Amino acid sequence: MVLSLSLLLLVSASLAITVDPLNAIRSVTPQQWDALNATVGGSLFQAAPFARPCFENANVTTGVFDPNECQIVQENYLNATFRSGLPGNYEGSQWEGCPAMEQTCLLDTNDPFSPVPFTGRVCTQGSVPDYFVNIRYPSDAQAVFAFAKESKVRVVIKNSGHDNMGRSAGLNTLALRTTNLKNLTFMSEWVPEGCYDAAFRPAVAMGAGVTFRESYPFAEQYNISLPGGACPTVSPGGGYTLGGGHGMLGNAYGLSADRALQFKVVTPSGEFLTANECQNSDLWFALRGGGGGTFGVVLETVHLALPRDPVQIIQIQDFEASNQNIRAYMKIVIEHTKEWALQGWGGFVQLTEFQYINPLISEEEAIIAMQPLIDWATGVNATIIQKTHDSYVTYWAEFLAPFDSPTGVPYSYASRLIPDTNFDSEEAQKELLDTTLEVAAGHDSWFGFATTPYLYGENVNTSATPAWRNSLWHAIIQDNWNFNTTASQQLQILRNLSSSVDGYRRIAPNSGSYLNEADIFEPDFAQSFWGTNYNRLISIKEKYDPDHLLDCWHCVSFMGEDDPAFKCYL
């Protein structure tokens, strides 16, 4: 028998209001979980870390040891596509454990078939939520929020699991899982609901669980473009867009948040709302860059559809990575970065690879624009790829999708948005070059993402830091580790990342950083992620989540690092 929501609330009300949030989940009886499950139509379930079948020993973890299932896990341990649909999967696999307590359930990323990680070790639930609800309808999310309010069980929101800060994970939590919301609808003439004087525009309504691997072919089918990120398994309707969302076409067409025209969202206060420029516009503003896991559960986003235009591509790689070559190459790149941005170029720079695309110019114009770099690359016998693709999607399918980074590797970032002033003069350019080589030294990777909305310009109705708008690079460093890296070693890795990016903070003190790919120890994170928008975001948070049911690391109205909910953080 399916229980009504009112009956569920009566059952939940018997739980002690004063229970510690971390222990609240242990106070919920099986009967109360059954009541919640009935209310959400049987979509409540338990989940375990991805590698659970490989461990004979487990501590308060669902699932069982199963050698056959373990072999499947080992075969697909670094397979992003296989992992993406699993509730116990996180792209940064440290969140499949509890780093601060050295509790893990991981395999060896260098050799997933090695028995060492699970021989004599105990698998723990770690930061994988104890329970999940597969959200199908607004009423499911409303039921979870009502249950959480009464029981004090902490809730998190999980979509594709790419948040490197662990915001979609949580010790002793109940997760609202939006992965299965897969609706896709193209509308050639669309206006936001309630906007009676708005112009018709082409748009796509997209369920929260749709991934780029699904949205890009859909766009091709309708002869449109839906610009987005490189990773096929990221869901644009999740934290990607809610945190801003950058991509290769961002310079010309803006952040993903700039093109998010409407949201269908269930707020923690229990309301199912439509948020756009004409109704609940404050919530619309907050969801366009204020961060995921904060203001509610987004079930659907309407994205602006753009014309399917050809793109020009230039790629330079395979040159001798000597210090002299790297410095000469980076000098040319930095000297021309602003000029290229004003022409519509965007892409990424690495110390040994360059890849830019442009949807606004012809092939002839592209070659002329890139001639200084082409001449240098020719002189050092680098591989030069210059071509035109019919669309962003066909470019993505050849140049980005096949090289998706392995999932299941513990890793972290630190980053900074680099303003145009750092590219303006010879002195500033030299300082940026010297600083970049210092910042990148000793780390697994460095990227200068020329994906900022520099040419696109201002957007007063987005809440991501205004520093995006006058920046030419989102510069980022990354380090990885493995299953047997100790807590103290992990902490040192994170500190090294943070201290290295201090070099960028020194030369760009008034800038900010991208909240989805930031330093986990980001100083003054509120100013860095949102700048002058933060105070407004706090008031919106208080309006739609008055009981503070949603909290996550360095999110709007973050309760603080000493909150026991974050005891897995180093």
Number of C-alpha atoms within 10 A of each C-alpha: 7 13 15 14 21 12 13 22 20 12 18 24 14 12 17 14 14 9 15 15 21 18 15 20 21 11 15 17 12 9 10 19 19 16 23 28 21 18 23 25 16 14 16 23 15 17 19 27 29 25 25 30 25 26 25 16 17 18 11 11 18 15 15 15 15 13 13 10 15 19 16 13 22 21 13 16 26 19 16 21 15 15 22 23 16 16 25 25 27 30 26 21 27 29 34 32 25 24 22 16 14 19 21 26 29 29 28 20 20 11 11 19 16 13 13 14 20 21 12 11 15 16 27 25 27 28 30 31 28 24 21 24 25 22 23 18 13 19 17 23 29 22 22 26 26 21 24 23 21 18 25 25 24 27 29 24 27 30 29 29 30 25 23 23 23 25 25 28 28 29 25 23 24 26 28 25 27 28 26 15 20 17 14 17 12 19 16 12 10 16 17 22 14 13 12 9 9 13 10 12 14 16 24 24 22 24 26 28 27 25 23 23 18 15 23 21 17 19 20 16 11 13 14 24 22 25 28 27 23 21 20 24 26 25 29 28 32 32 31 25 28 28 28 27 26 27 23 27 29 27 28 23 22 28 32 28 28 25 21 26 20 25 28 22 24 24 25 27 19 19 15 19 17 22 24 23 18 17 16 13 15 19 25 26 24 28 31 27 30 32 27 33 26 28 29 27 29 28 26 24 25 24 25 22 23 17 12 19 15 21 25 25 23 21 20 20 18 13 19 13 13 10 11 9 17 17 16 13 19 22 16 14 18 21 17 17 18 22 13 20 22 14 18 21 31 31 24 20 22 17 20 17 18 20 21 24 26 27 23 15 16 13 16 9 13 23 17 10 17 16 12 13 20 20 10 15 19 13 10 12 12 18 15 17 12 18 15 17 17 13 19 25 28 16 19 19 16 11 15 16 17 12 12 15 16 14 24 26 23 22 22 22 22 27 30 30 28 30 24 17 15 22 23 15 11 12 11 16 18 16 14 22 21 15 19 22 16 14 22 21 13 14 15 12 15 23 20 22 24 30 29 33 29 27 22 19 14 15 15 10 16 24 28 35 26 20 25 29 22 19 25 30 27 23 26 25 26 21 19 15 18 18 20 15 13 15 17 13 12 23 16 13 19 21 15 16 26 22 16 21 24 19 18 21 19 10 17 18 14 14 22 30 28 26 32 25 21 24 27 23 15 20 12 11 19 21 18 25 31 28 20 16 21 21 15 14 22 15 15 18 25 13 16 19 19 13 12 18 21 26 22 25 19 21 20 27 20 16 16 14 13 9 10 14 21 21 17 20 20 18
